Amino acid sequence: MAAVQQNTTYARELLAGDLVAITSEVLEIGERKKQFRHTMVECLTGDIASTSQIRGVHIDRTMRRSTAFLDHIRTKALELAGDIAE
């Protein structure tokens, strides 16, 4: 997979020793592309420290072209996305 767009927002400074949790969620899944978001939260306050939203394209490294996700991968991604329609 190749990232074709990534937007990161830094909302709060973190310091050495801060306890953080990172969650990831699938936002969209298409035949050849998917979009997901990572959110970093400071655990003690619950403040969002940063978010990163990424759009990626599935690539066949041999052909050097975009290609469709395998069915079982796309099905699992749809489950993680809560069955978001393309």
Phi and psi in degrees as GROMACS dihedral restraints (atoms count N, CA, C in turn):
[ dihedral_restraints ]
;  ai    aj    ak    al  type     phi  dphi    fc
    3     4     5     6     1  -119.7    20    10
    4     5     6     7     1   131.2    20    10
    6     7     8     9     1   -76.0    20    10
    7     8     9    10     1   126.2    20    10
    9    10    11    12     1  -106.9    20    10
   10    11    12    13     1   -15.8    20    10
   12    13    14    15     1  -155.3    20    10
   13    14    15    16     1   135.8    20    10
   15    16    17    18     1  -142.4    20    10
   16    17    18    19     1   126.0    20    10
   18    19    20    21     1  -119.9    20    10
   19    20    21    22     1   120.8    20    10
   21    22    23    24     1  -116.1    20    10
   22    23    24    25     1   133.3    20    10
   24    25    26    27     1  -117.9    20    10
   25    26    27    28     1   124.2    20    10
   27    28    29    30     1   -99.4    20    10
   28    29    30    31     1   116.4    20    10
   30    31    32    33     1  -105.5    20    10
   31    32    33    34     1   -23.2    20    10
   33    34    35    36     1  -153.3    20    10
   34    35    36    37     1   138.6    20    10
   36    37    38    39     1   -72.9    20    10
   37    38    39    40     1   139.6    20    10
   39    40    41    42     1  -110.1    20    10
   40    41    42    43     1   148.4    20    10
   42    43    44    45     1  -114.3    20    10
   43    44    45    46     1   159.1    20    10
   45    46    47    48     1   -54.6    20    10
   46    47    48    49     1   130.0    20    10
   48    49    50    51     1    96.0    20    10
   49    50    51    52     1   -12.0    20    10
   51    52    53    54     1   -62.9    20    10
   52    53    54    55     1   139.2    20    10
   54    55    56    57     1   -91.0    20    10
   55    56    57    58     1   125.7    20    10
   57    58    59    60     1  -127.2    20    10
   58    59    60    61     1   155.0    20    10
   60    61    62    63     1  -125.6    20    10
   61    62    63    64     1   140.0    20    10
   63    64    65    66     1  -119.6    20    10
   64    65    66    67     1   126.4    20    10
   66    67    68    69     1  -113.8    20    10
   67    68    69    70     1   150.1    20    10
   69    70    71    72     1  -127.5    20    10
   70    71    72    73     1   141.7    20    10
   72    73    74    75     1  -141.7    20    10
   73    74    75    76     1   141.3    20    10
   75    76    77    78     1   -83.2    20    10
   76    77    78    79     1   125.7    20    10
   78    79    80    81     1   -97.0    20    10
   79    80    81    82     1   -34.0    20    10
   81    82    83    84     1  -156.2    20    10
   82    83    84    85     1   143.3    20    10
   84    85    86    87     1  -137.5    20    10
   85    86    87    88     1   125.0    20    10
   87    88    89    90     1  -112.7    20    10
   88    89    90    91     1  -168.7    20    10
   90    91    92    93     1   -64.5    20    10
   91    92    93    94     1   -40.6    20    10
   93    94    95    96     1  -123.1    20    10
   94    95    96    97     1    -7.5    20    10
   96    97    98    99     1  -130.4    20    10
   97    98    99   100     1   158.5    20    10
   99   100   101   102     1  -147.2    20    10
  100   101   102   103     1   156.7    20    10
  102   103   104   105     1  -129.0    20    10
  103   104   105   106     1   135.0    20    10
  105   106   107   108     1  -144.1    20    10
  106   107   108   109     1   167.4    20    10
  108   109   110   111     1  -134.5    20    10
  109   110   111   112     1   138.2    20    10
  111   112   113   114     1  -109.4    20    10
  112   113   114   115     1   135.9    20    10
  114   115   116   117     1  -125.5    20    10
  115   116   117   118     1   127.7    20    10
  117   118   119   120     1  -105.9    20    10
  118   119   120   121     1   124.1    20    10
  120   121   122   123     1  -120.9    20    10
  121   122   123   124     1   135.1    20    10
  123   124   125   126     1   -76.3    20    10
  124   125   126   127     1   120.6    20    10
  126   127   128   129     1   -66.2    20    10
  127   128   129   130     1   -38.2    20    10
  129   130   131   132     1   -71.7    20    10
  130   131   132   133     1   -35.9    20    10
  132   133   134   135     1  -100.1    20    10
  133   134   135   136     1   -22.8    20    10
  135   136   137   138     1    80.8    20    10
  136   137   138   139     1     5.2    20    10
  138   139   140   141     1   -71.8    20    10
  139   140   141   142     1   138.2    20    10
  141   142   143   144     1   -75.5    20    10
  142   143   144   145     1   123.6    20    10
  144   145   146   147     1   -89.9    20    10
  145   146   147   148     1   -38.2    20    10
  147   148   149   150     1  -162.9    20    10
  148   149   150   151     1   158.1    20    10
  150   151   152   153     1  -132.5    20    10
  151   152   153   154     1   148.8    20    10
  153   154   155   156     1  -137.6    20    10
  154   155   156   157     1   118.7    20    10
  156   157   158   159     1  -108.2    20    10
  157   158   159   160     1   127.8    20    10
  159   160   161   162     1  -127.5    20    10
  160   161   162   163     1   134.8    20    10
  162   163   164   165     1  -111.9    20    10
  163   164   165   166     1   126.1    20    10
  165   166   167   168     1  -127.2    20    10
  166   167   168   169     1   158.5    20    10
  168   169   170   171     1  -123.9    20    10
  169   170   171   172     1   133.7    20    10
  171   172   173   174     1   -73.4    20    10
  172   173   174   175     1   128.0    20    10
  174   175   176   177     1  -120.0    20    10
  175   176   177   178     1   136.3    20    10
  177   178   179   180     1   -88.1    20    10
  178   179   180   181     1   111.0    20    10
  180   181   182   183     1   -68.3    20    10
  181   182   183   184     1   -25.4    20    10
  183   184   185   186     1   -73.9    20    10
  184   185   186   187     1   -48.6    20    10
  186   187   188   189     1   -81.1    20    10
  187   188   189   190     1   -16.9    20    10
  189   190   191   192     1    58.1    20    10
  190   191   192   193     1    44.5    20    10
  192   193   194   195     1  -140.7    20    10
  193   194   195   196     1   159.4    20    10
  195   196   197   198     1   -69.7    20    10
  196   197   198   199     1   147.2    20    10
  198   199   200   201     1  -145.9    20    10
  199   200   201   202     1   159.8    20    10
  201   202   203   204     1   -68.7    20    10
  202   203   204   205     1   146.0    20    10
  204   205   206   207     1   -63.9    20    10
  205   206   207   208     1   148.5    20    10
  207   208   209   210     1   -63.6    20    10
  208   209   210   211     1   148.9    20    10
  210   211   212   213     1   -55.1    20    10
  211   212   213   214     1   -44.8    20    10
  213   214   215   216     1   -67.6    20    10
  214   215   216   217     1   -29.8    20    10
  216   217   218   219     1   -73.5    20    10
  217   218   219   220     1   -44.4    20    10
  219   220   221   222     1   -64.1    20    10
  220   221   222   223     1   -39.8    20    10
  222   223   224   225     1   -62.0    20    10
  223   224   225   226     1   -44.9    20    10
  225   226   227   228     1   -65.8    20    10
  226   227   228   229     1   -40.5    20    10
  228   229   230   231     1   -63.8    20    10
  229   230   231   232     1   -38.9    20    10
  231   232   233   234     1   -63.7    20    10
  232   233   234   235     1   -39.1    20    10
  234   235   236   237     1   -60.6    20    10
  235   236   237   238     1   -44.3    20    10
  237   238   239   240     1   -67.0    20    10
  238   239   240   241     1   -29.4    20    10
  240   241   242   243     1   -85.1    20    10
  241   242   243   244     1    -0.7    20    10
  243   244   245   246     1    74.7    20    10
  244   245   246   247     1    32.3    20    10
  246   247   248   249     1    61.2    20    10
  247   248   249   250     1    40.0    20    10
  249   250   251   252     1   -67.0    20    10
  250   251   252   253     1   129.4    20    10
  252   253   254   255     1   -73.5    20    10
  253   254   255   256     1   149.9    20    10
